C-alpha cells in the first residue's frame, strides 16, 4: 500500500486483511512479553560446511529469517511467518513433527516443508539456545494464544532446538551429499502431491506428463 494516496476497491480489502493480521500478531506477542526484538527479513549468505564423516563439502546458502527475537531467559526465537492454516487436510498439525528423520526424503511427513525451513534457519544461525517457531497468522484471529513452537510428536515442544541440532545436521548433510553426488541421477518422485507447487517441475518434466 506504499505510494498510494487513496486506497480504493481491492486495495481496501487488502488493507483490512493486513491490519487484522498485524493486530492479531501483536495480541499474540503481547503474551510473550518481555522479549527483545532483534531483526526482521534478515538476509544472510554463507558458506555451509557439510560432512559425511570422511569428507567435507562447501555449499553456499542464502537464508532470509522472517523474524528473530530474544526471550527473557536468553532463548533465541527463530520465527517463520506462514499465511496458510496450521493444519493440513485431515487435521494433522503442521507444528508437529513425528521425528527428525521424517522431515527428509520423498516420503516425508505432511508438515515437512514448514518444519524443515525453520529448523534449517536454526541450524544456520547457530546460537546457544534456539526455539523454532511457525506463525500461522490466519489462526491467531481465532486463538491469539496459539502455540507457535515446533513440536516433536504431540507433546514435546522443541523450545531448545540445540538438543536436536546434531541429528538434524547429520540428515541435512546426507541430503546435500546426495544432491551433489554425480553417481546419483535426478528422478521424478513417485508421490505427485509433492509436485503441485514445486517450482522445478518444469525442469524434471513433471508438468508435461
TATA-V404949 format. One line per field, one symbol per residue. burial: 1 if it has 16 or more other C-alpha atoms within 10 Angstrom, else 0. A space follows every 50 residues. Layout:
burial: ???
This chain:
burial: 00000000000000000001100110110000001000000000000001 10000000000010111111100011111100000110000011111101 11110000111101111111111100001111111111111001101111 11000011111100100110111011100000000000000000100000 000000000
